[in-house]
Amino acid sequence: MCGIVGYIGNKDCVDILLDSLKRLEYRGYDSAGIATVKEGKILCRRCQGKLKKLETIIKSEPIAGNVGIGHTRWATHGVPSDENAHPHIVGNIAVVHNGIIENYLSLKRGLEREGARFTSNTDTEVIAHLIAKYKELPLEMAVSEAIKVLRGSFAIAVLSSKEPDKLLAIRKESPLIIGLGDSEYLLASDAPALLPYTKRVIFMNDGEIAILKRDGLLIKDFDGNVLKREPMELPWTPSMAEKAGYKHFMQKEIFEQPQAVANTIRPRLDFKKRCIHFEYFNLSKRQAEGIHKIWIVACGTSFHAGLVGKYMIERICGIPVEVDLGSEFRYRNPIIDKNMLLILISQSGETADTLAALKEGRKKGAKILGICNVLGSTLTRECDFLIYTHAGPEIGVASTKAFTTQISVLYLFSLYMGLILGKVNKEEMDGHFKNLLRLPHLMEEILRDAHKIEALAPEYGRAQNFLYLGRGIYHPIALEGALKLKEISYIHAEGYPAGEMKHGPIALIDEDMPVVVLAPREKTYPKILANIEEVKSRQGRIIAVAEPDCTEAIEAADDILIIPKMDSPLKTILFTIPLQLLAYYIAVYRGTDVDQPRNLAKSVTVE
Ligand code: AGP
C-alpha cells in the first residue's frame, strides 16, 4: 500500500508535495519521489529510503513547478531501489500508482515486443509505457485507452509535459481523494495529507477519472460520461493529525483513547428513551428477528475486535456469531444467506481482504454492516449499513484507538439489538449506560499510571519471546497484546487461550520467557491462578494484568498492572490499555521505528 499526492495551482508545489507525502509516510516508506512540469519539461527526484532522504536530494538538486505528483512506496513488485521508486517517466509522461496491476507481466512482454525499454521491475512502469504509447492522442484519451487493458487495483496520478495545465487522477479499488482549494486542486491517497490545505474533498469512486486544472475540475467515468460529484467537509483539523507534543503518533493515539471512546459512545446514547441509536444503521424488530446468524469478518487488530464482539453479541442478544479473517473468508465458500448479517470491521475501510469479503457477502445476499473509522472510505460507501468509530485520524501503523472504539461500537450494537429483540430491558439499560459513561474516566485512571509500565521496559525489553494468556473474552485481548508487541518491537510474541497452555506452549516456559496473564476476577479466575502457578513452577516470569481484589494473582506475579474494577464486557478495553503501553515502551526502549515499523503499512490495500 503506497501514498500518492498531487497538486495543480499557482504556487510552487514541491514543498506542498513533500509535506503531503510526510503525512502519508505511514502508508509505506521503502522509497519516495516527486515529479513536476516546468517550462515544457518533466523534472523528477526519487530515491530508495524514507522521505527525509528525498528532501536532502531536493535540497542539493532543487526542482520547481506548479503542477506535480509525488509517491511514497510500500514495495509489492520490485525491491525497494532508486530504479523502482515512483514516479515512473516514459517520454513526456510521469506516473505514480498505488495498487497492483495483476496482468502487468503480459502487458510488459507485449510492450517490449513493440520496442518499449523498461528500466524497473515494477508493475507501475507498464502504466507509463501504455499511456506514452498513445502520445498522438490528447492526454485524457491516451489515459482512457491505457486503463482499458489494466486488470487489478489502481489509484494513478498522471502528468504530461505536453499538457502542463492538467493533472489526471484515476481510481479503481485503491483510494484517491481530491482536495478543492482556491484556484488549486490537490490529490491524496488519504485525508491527513490534505488537511493543512483544504477540508473540502471529493472521495473518488471506483471507475472514475478526474481531470484537474487550475480553473476547474471534471470527473468522468471510464466510458467518458461526465459525473456530478458534490464535495464534502472533512470533520478533522490538521492538529488532529499532528503529534501534539507526543513522541510518536502511537503514543498520542493511546492517550487519546478516552476521548475517542467518549466521542464514539456519547452521540449514540438516547438518555430520555434509555436506548441506543445510530446515524446510518437501524433495523425494525422484524428485520432484527430475521437475523439468524451474524458473521464478523476483519483483519489484524480489527479481527481481534470482532472476536470480542462475538462474546458481547452472543451474551447480550443470543444470536450465534462466527468470526473470520478477511484473507480466509472468501476462499472457504462461506454458507451465507439473506437471513444473515455480515459485519465488516476496518479502521481504514480500504483493506483489500476485508473489501473482498464484502463482495463475497454481497454475492450471497447477506445484509452488510460496516464498522469503520475513515469517512468516505470504500467500505463506508459500499455496505448497506454503517457505524463510524469516531476515533479521529489514526496515523500510527499499530492500531490502538481504532481497536478500543471498535469494541465500544460492538457493545453499543449488542445493546441496540438486545433492546429490539427484547433481551435487554430498560432497567438493565440503566446499568449499561452507567458503565458506558464511566468507561472513559476509568481509561484515564490507567493512563495516569503509564509511567509504572514504562519502568518495566528495561527489564523486559531484551526478551526474545513473550507469551500472552487470556480466557474467554480476554483471549482476543491476549492476541491483540501480542500483536502490538511483535509489530512494533519485533519481539516474537504469541497470544494463546490460557487453557491451551498445557497442550503445548508450556514447553516454551523458562526464565527467559515473560508471560503476560490477563486475570480478571471472573468465573475462570481460579483457572487463571492455576495457569500462573504452572508458569511459576517452570521459572517463568509473570506480568499479571488484574483488578485490585485479585490478591492471589497480585502476590504470585513478578510484576502487576492494576485495572480499575468494572462489571461489564467493556472491561476488555481496560485490559487492553496496559498491553498497548507495554508494547509501546518496550519498542521505544529497543529503538525501533514505532510509528512506521519495518515491512508494515497502515492499510493493506493489496491481497
Ligand atoms: C494492527 O495494529 C495492524 N496495523 C493491522 O493488523 C491492521 O489492524 C489490519 O491491517 C487491518 O486494518 P484495517 O482495520 O484498516 O482493516
Residues whose N, C-alpha, C, O or C-beta is under 5 A from the ligand:
A	BS01	AGP	C299 G300 T301 S302 I345 S346 Q347 S348 G349 T351 V397 A398 S399 A601 K602 S603 V604
